[in-house]
């Protein structure tokens, strides 16, 4: 089963191509997609990357997690599916578990 790599805290200037370029030094990128808001088309600050080789993905996660890109520190980890979380498999945060990105409601206002 091929698993995807989650990337969070992406700047608004990152698009699908630049996300793929960020991961390319670690191996062949099959797909890189930056999530966008349905209504506005603006980036949500998150993306998914699918790499051809699992070992290349491991290297990318190790190298890119915590790296600053365009002034923002990335969170990079393997995506955990619900059945893995239920089974207690420890592979990283569950999808969406990236903490607070700030914004109007980030301080409780």
C-alpha positions in Angstrom: 0.0 0.0 0.0 1.4 3.4 -1.0 1.0 6.1 1.6 1.1 9.8 1.2 3.2 12.4 3.0 1.3 15.3 4.6 2.8 18.8 4.6 1.5 21.6 6.7 2.3 25.3 7.2 2.9 25.9 3.5 3.1 29.6 2.5 0.5 30.9 0.0 3.2 31.1 -2.7 3.6 27.3 -2.8 1.7 25.6 -5.6 1.6 22.0 -6.8 4.7 22.4 -8.9 6.8 24.1 -6.2 5.7 21.5 -3.7 6.9 18.7 -6.1 10.2 20.6 -6.6 10.7 20.7 -2.8 10.5 16.9 -2.6 12.3 16.1 -5.9 15.8 16.0 -4.5 14.8 13.0 -2.4 13.4 10.8 -5.2 10.7 10.6 -7.9 7.5 12.5 -6.9 4.4 10.8 -8.4 2.1 13.6 -7.3 2.1 16.7 -5.2 -1.1 18.6 -4.4 -1.7 21.7 -2.4 -5.1 21.8 -0.8 -7.2 24.8 -1.7 -10.4 26.3 -0.3 -13.4 25.4 -2.4 -14.9 28.9 -2.5 -11.8 31.1 -2.8 -9.3 28.8 -4.5 -6.6 29.9 -2.0 -4.3 27.5 -0.3 -5.2 26.0 3.0 -1.5 25.8 3.8 -1.5 22.0 3.6 -0.6 19.5 0.9 -0.1 15.8 0.1 2.9 14.3 -1.7 3.1 10.8 -3.1 6.6 9.5 -3.8 7.6 6.4 -5.9 9.8 4.8 -3.2 8.9 4.6 0.5 12.6 5.0 1.4 12.8 8.2 -0.5 9.7 9.4 1.4 11.3 8.6 4.7 14.4 10.7 3.7 12.1 13.6 2.6 10.2 13.5 5.9 13.4 13.4 7.9 15.0 16.3 6.0 12.0 18.6 5.5 10.1 18.3 8.8 10.9 21.5 10.7 12.7 23.2 7.7 11.8 26.8 7.1 10.4 27.5 3.6 9.4 31.0 2.7 9.7 31.9 6.4 7.4 29.2 7.7 8.5 26.1 9.5 7.0 23.0 7.8 5.4 20.1 9.5 6.0 17.0 7.3 4.9 13.5 8.3 3.4 10.3 6.9 -0.4 10.3 6.6 -2.1 8.0 9.1 -5.4 6.4 8.0 -8.2 5.8 10.5 -7.7 2.1 10.6 -4.0 2.6 11.6 -5.0 5.0 14.3 -7.5 2.5 15.6 -4.9 -0.3 15.6 -2.5 1.9 17.5 0.1 2.1 14.8 2.6 4.8 15.6 3.5 6.5 12.3 2.9 10.2 13.0 0.0 12.6 13.6 -3.5 11.8 12.4 -4.6 13.8 9.4 -5.3 17.4 10.3 -3.3 17.2 13.5 -1.1 20.2 12.6 -1.8 22.6 15.4 -2.8 26.2 15.0 -2.0 28.2 11.8 -3.2 31.5 13.3 -5.9 33.6 11.8 -8.9 35.5 13.2 -10.1 32.8 15.6 -6.7 31.5 16.7 -6.7 33.4 20.0 -10.3 32.7 20.9 -11.7 36.0 19.4 
